[in-house]
Amino acid sequence: MRLQDKVAIITGGVSGIGLAAVKKFVEEGATVVVADFNEAAGKELEVAYAKHERPILYVQTDTSNRESVDLLVQRTVETYGKIDILVNNAGITKDAMLHKMTEQQFDDVININLKGVFNCTQSVISHMSAQGYGKIINTSSVSGVYGNIGQTNYAASKAALIGMTKTWAKELGRKGINVNAVAPGFTLTPMVQKMPEEILAKMESVVSLQRLGQPEDIANAYLFLASNESDYINGHVLHVDGGIMM
């Protein structure tokens, strides 16, 4: 029970990596608040855990909208009295080659993947600072480290998260707040599973372990960085990519 008595907000928590993290955190003793824009899936998840020893609270949230984020944080504090962990997992893709990418595609991805993380983190830090403790985990990507064809917007947002992570680690470490990032590789989320088999095979071929990641692989990294086992890790980018060779 590595997260016993901890209160965690997980954004983008109704599917894929986020959902795996929700399940993992609950198993490890955390009280979890799921922030996601998908109200139907969020309510379904809340109902599924309604009779659990640690029920889940779902709050519909648009992380790109500061008012929406502030309401999420307010409701969490009003319900549970504190926030110990923030997992900035929410993200979207709108891929296109540079010469075809629209301004709207670029802005949409930046607003969720980058501004959304800024909004959520800035909104929780006063509560974490007041208690002298907090764990903030940002979800970057191997695309933000190596770049990726057709992902100008996505790679830019994920590279920027690394810079923000290192900056916040320096600003917030003295207040007892650890800020780290996870850089997942190719992971078998529902979106990836819909890709043609030949594309999946090509993705596997550049991974030294010769397999794609499972959402649970990334959730385990979140768990480690959220737990007391990582108390002396700050400003780090943890690559969870199976040894990708790009």
C-alpha positions in Angstrom: 0.0 0.0 0.0 2.5 2.5 -1.2 0.0 5.4 -1.5 -1.9 4.8 1.7 -3.9 7.9 2.8 -2.7 9.9 -0.2 -5.1 12.0 -2.3 -4.3 11.9 -6.1 -5.7 13.8 -9.0 -5.2 11.9 -12.3 -6.1 13.8 -15.5 -7.2 11.9 -18.6 -8.1 9.0 -16.3 -10.9 7.3 -18.0 -9.0 5.2 -20.6 -5.6 3.9 -21.7 -2.6 4.8 -19.5 -4.7 7.1 -17.3 -7.2 4.3 -16.5 -4.4 1.9 -15.7 -2.9 4.5 -13.3 -6.3 5.0 -11.6 -6.6 1.3 -11.0 -3.0 1.0 -9.8 -3.3 3.9 -7.4 -6.5 2.7 -5.8 -4.9 -0.8 -5.3 -2.0 0.9 -3.5 -4.3 2.8 -1.1 -4.8 6.2 -2.7 -8.0 8.2 -2.9 -8.3 9.1 -6.5 -10.0 12.0 -8.2 -10.4 11.4 -12.0 -10.4 14.5 -14.1 -11.5 14.0 -17.7 -13.6 15.7 -20.3 -15.4 12.4 -21.2 -18.4 12.6 -18.8 -20.1 9.4 -19.9 -16.9 7.3 -19.3 -16.1 9.2 -16.1 -19.5 8.6 -14.6 -19.3 4.9 -15.6 -16.0 4.6 -13.8 -17.3 6.4 -10.7 -20.2 4.0 -10.5 -18.0 1.0 -11.0 -16.0 2.0 -7.9 -19.0 3.3 -5.9 -19.0 0.3 -3.5 -15.2 0.0 -3.4 -13.3 0.5 -0.1 -11.9 3.7 -1.8 -14.5 5.1 -4.2 -13.4 7.3 -7.1 -14.5 10.9 -7.5 -15.0 11.9 -11.1 -15.0 15.6 -12.0 -15.6 16.6 -15.6 -12.6 18.8 -16.5 -11.3 20.7 -19.5 -7.6 21.1 -18.5 -7.1 23.8 -21.1 -9.7 26.0 -19.3 -8.4 27.5 -16.1 -11.8 28.0 -14.5 -12.6 24.3 -15.1 -9.3 23.3 -13.5 -9.8 25.6 -10.5 -13.2 24.0 -9.9 -11.6 20.5 -10.0 -9.0 21.5 -7.4 -11.6 23.3 -5.2 -13.9 20.2 -5.2 -11.0 17.9 -4.4 -9.9 20.0 -1.4 -13.5 20.5 -0.2 -14.1 16.7 -0.4 -10.8 15.3 0.9 -9.0 18.2 2.5 -5.8 18.0 0.6 -4.0 17.1 -2.6 -0.8 15.0 -2.3 -0.3 13.8 -5.9 -1.0 15.3 -9.4 -0.6 13.1 -12.5 -0.7 15.3 -15.6 -1.7 12.5 -17.9 -4.3 14.1 -20.2 -3.2 14.6 -23.8 -4.3 14.5 -27.4 -2.8 14.0 -30.8 -3.8 15.7 -34.1 -1.1 14.5 -36.4 -0.2 16.0 -39.8 2.9 16.7 -41.8 4.2 20.2 -41.3 3.1 21.5 -44.6 -0.4 20.2 -44.0 -0.9 21.0 -40.3 -3.5 23.6 -39.6 -3.2 26.3 -37.0 -6.2 24.8 -35.2 -4.5 21.4 -35.0 -1.4 23.0 -33.6 -3.3 25.1 -31.1 -5.6 22.3 -29.9 -2.7 20.0 -29.0 -0.7 22.8 -27.3 -3.7 23.9 -25.3 -4.4 20.4 -23.9 -0.9 18.9 -23.7 1.0 22.0 -22.5 -1.3 24.7 -21.3 -3.4 22.1 -19.5 -0.4 20.9 -17.5 0.5 24.5 -16.6 -3.1 25.1 -15.5 -3.3 22.0 -13.3 0.1 22.4 -11.7 -0.3 26.1 -11.0 -3.7 25.4 -9.4 -2.5 22.7 -7.0 0.9 24.1 -5.8 -0.5 26.4 -3.2 -2.2 23.5 -1.5 0.9 21.3 -1.7 3.2 24.2 -0.5 1.0 24.7 2.5 1.4 21.1 3.6 5.1 21.0 2.7 4.6 17.9 0.5 3.6 17.0 -3.0 4.3 14.8 -6.0 3.8 16.1 -9.5 4.2 13.8 -12.5 4.1 15.1 -16.0 3.6 12.8 -19.0 6.0 13.6 -21.8 6.8 11.2 -24.6 9.7 9.7 -26.6 8.4 12.0 -29.4 9.3 14.9 -27.2 12.8 13.5 -26.8 13.6 12.3 -30.3 10.9 14.0 -32.4 8.6 12.1 -34.7 7.4 12.5 -38.3 4.0 14.1 -38.5 3.9 15.3 -34.9 5.2 18.8 -34.9 2.5 19.9 -32.4 2.7 16.8 -30.2 6.5 16.6 -30.1 6.7 20.3 -29.3 4.2 20.0 -26.4 6.0 17.0 -25.0 9.5 18.5 -25.3 8.2 21.7 -23.6 6.9 19.5 -20.7 10.5 18.3 -20.0 11.6 21.9 -19.7 8.8 22.8 -17.4 9.4 19.7 -15.3 13.0 20.7 -14.7 12.1 24.3 -14.0 9.4 23.4 -11.6 11.7 20.9 -9.8 14.1 23.8 -9.1 11.3 26.2 -8.0 9.2 23.8 -5.9 11.8 21.4 -4.5 12.5 23.7 -1.6 8.8 23.6 -0.7 8.8 19.8 -0.4 7.3 19.2 -3.9 8.9 16.7 -6.2 8.3 17.2 -9.9 9.3 14.5 -12.4 8.2 13.4 -15.9 7.6 10.0 -17.6 8.4 9.6 -21.2 6.4 6.6 -22.5 7.4 4.9 -25.7 5.0 3.1 -28.1 2.2 1.9 -25.8 -0.8 -0.3 -26.6 -3.6 2.1 -25.7 -7.0 1.6 -27.4 -6.0 4.3 -30.0 -2.8 2.4 -30.9 -4.5 -0.9 -31.0 -6.6 0.3 -33.9 -3.5 0.8 -36.1 -2.8 -1.6 -39.0 -0.8 -4.6 -38.0 2.1 -3.7 -40.3 2.5 -0.3 -38.5 2.4 -2.0 -35.1 5.1 -4.5 -36.3 7.3 -1.6 -37.4 6.9 0.1 -34.1 7.9 -3.1 -32.3 11.0 -3.4 -34.5 12.6 -0.2 -33.1 12.1 -1.4 -29.5 15.0 -3.4 -28.1 12.6 -5.5 -26.1 10.7 -6.2 -29.3 7.3 -5.5 -27.9 5.1 -2.5 -27.3 4.4 -1.2 -23.9 1.3 -1.9 -21.9 -0.6 0.9 -20.1 0.3 -0.9 -16.8 4.0 -0.4 -17.6 3.6 3.3 -17.6 1.2 3.2 -14.6 4.0 1.4 -12.6 6.3 4.3 -13.4 3.7 6.8 -12.2 3.3 4.7 -9.0 7.0 4.8 -8.3 7.3 8.5 -8.8 4.2 9.1 -6.6 5.4 6.9 -3.8 7.8 7.7 -1.0 10.3 5.5 -2.7 11.1 8.4 -5.1 11.5 11.1 -2.4 15.0 12.0 -3.5 14.2 12.0 -7.2 13.4 15.5 -8.6 13.6 17.0 -12.1 14.1 13.6 -13.7 12.6 12.3 -17.0 12.0 8.5 -16.6 12.0 6.8 -20.0 9.6 3.9 -20.1 10.0 2.8 -23.7 11.4 -0.7 -23.7 14.8 0.6 -24.9 13.6 2.4 -28.0 16.1 2.9 -30.8 15.2 5.9 -32.9 
